[in-house]
Amino acid sequence: MSVIRAFIAIDLPPDVLDCLSQMITQLRDQIDEKAVRWVPVENIHITLKFLGDVSENNLDVLSEIISAEATLQKPMEISVGRLGAFPNARQPRVLWTGVEAPPELTSLQRSIETRTTKIGYPKDKRSFSPHLTMGRVSRNCAASQVRKISDMICSSTVGFLGAACVQSIHLYKSDLTQNGAVYTKLFSAPFGDAEN
């Protein structure tokens, strides 16, 4: 039985990814290059559910869940902007860009969470907070660099970066390589009212 790492996510359009790429370039210029492991722009997405290890035998069931949930949805507008960090700006571990979305996105995430939990995938410990992970602060980062990153976040003037119409959900496989994660789209389901 073959096992893969997988997650369920929403993609962003190229124009929003271009804006994120420009922002990341500006942020990189402000801090030591080894202080943050930046996410390649093509890997940036909104995670609805990180599944972890998935048996390939379960891919059909997961695809059915995604299709069923997508059918119930109408296309929704989201906007991207602001810079922040988890757990907070003073102790940055993950750098993110915020996502403003209608309540339907949270409802969709909860439904996917409920259905995947029923078939054995662990429930997320944290409540859903739509965001785009930009980078992760290195564990070996010096205290002075952490302060510099914190100051950068607190003084950030990152505003609105773009809007997108979300019309589908995707199941991705994640392969960890020496050069970072490589994501492969395994399945996509359009929203019920999305135009083909």
Secondary structure in CASP SS format (residue, H / E / C, confidence):
PFRMAT SS
TARGET T0000
AUTHOR 0000-0000-0000
METHOD secondary structure of the structure
MODEL  1
M C 1.00
S C 1.00
V E 1.00
I E 1.00
R E 1.00
A E 1.00
F E 1.00
I E 1.00
A E 1.00
I E 1.00
D C 1.00
L C 1.00
P C 1.00
P H 1.00
D H 1.00
V H 1.00
L H 1.00
D H 1.00
C H 1.00
L H 1.00
S H 1.00
Q H 1.00
M H 1.00
I H 1.00
T H 1.00
Q H 1.00
L H 1.00
R H 1.00
D C 1.00
Q C 1.00
I C 1.00
D C 1.00
E C 1.00
K C 1.00
A C 1.00
V E 1.00
R E 1.00
W E 1.00
V C 1.00
P C 1.00
V H 1.00
E H 1.00
N H 1.00
I C 1.00
H C 1.00
I E 1.00
T E 1.00
L E 1.00
K E 1.00
F E 1.00
L E 1.00
G E 1.00
D E 1.00
V E 1.00
S E 1.00
E H 1.00
N H 1.00
N H 1.00
L H 1.00
D H 1.00
V H 1.00
L H 1.00
S H 1.00
E H 1.00
I H 1.00
I H 1.00
S H 1.00
A H 1.00
E H 1.00
A H 1.00
T H 1.00
L C 1.00
Q C 1.00
K C 1.00
P C 1.00
M E 1.00
E E 1.00
I E 1.00
S E 1.00
V E 1.00
G E 1.00
R E 1.00
L E 1.00
G E 1.00
A E 1.00
F E 1.00
P E 1.00
N E 1.00
A C 1.00
R C 1.00
Q E 1.00
P E 1.00
R E 1.00
V E 1.00
L E 1.00
W E 1.00
T E 1.00
G E 1.00
V E 1.00
E E 1.00
A C 1.00
P C 1.00
P H 1.00
E H 1.00
L H 1.00
T H 1.00
S H 1.00
L H 1.00
Q H 1.00
R H 1.00
S H 1.00
I H 1.00
E H 1.00
T H 1.00
R H 1.00
T H 1.00
T H 1.00
K H 1.00
I C 1.00
G C 1.00
Y C 1.00
P C 1.00
K C 1.00
D C 1.00
K C 1.00
R C 1.00
S C 1.00
F C 1.00
S C 1.00
P C 1.00
H E 1.00
L E 1.00
T E 1.00
M E 1.00
G E 1.00
R E 1.00
V E 1.00
S C 1.00
R C 1.00
N C 1.00
C C 1.00
A C 1.00
A H 1.00
S H 1.00
Q H 1.00
V H 1.00
R H 1.00
K H 1.00
I H 1.00
S H 1.00
D H 1.00
M H 1.00
I H 1.00
C H 1.00
S C 1.00
S C 1.00
T C 1.00
V C 1.00
G C 1.00
F E 1.00
L E 1.00
G E 1.00
A E 1.00
A E 1.00
C E 1.00
V E 1.00
Q C 1.00
S E 1.00
I E 1.00
H E 1.00
L E 1.00
Y E 1.00
K E 1.00
S E 1.00
D E 1.00
L E 1.00
T E 1.00
Q C 1.00
N C 1.00
G E 1.00
A E 1.00
V E 1.00
Y E 1.00
T E 1.00
K E 1.00
L E 1.00
F E 1.00
S E 1.00
A E 1.00
P E 1.00
F C 1.00
G C 1.00
D C 1.00
A C 1.00
E C 1.00
N C 1.00
END
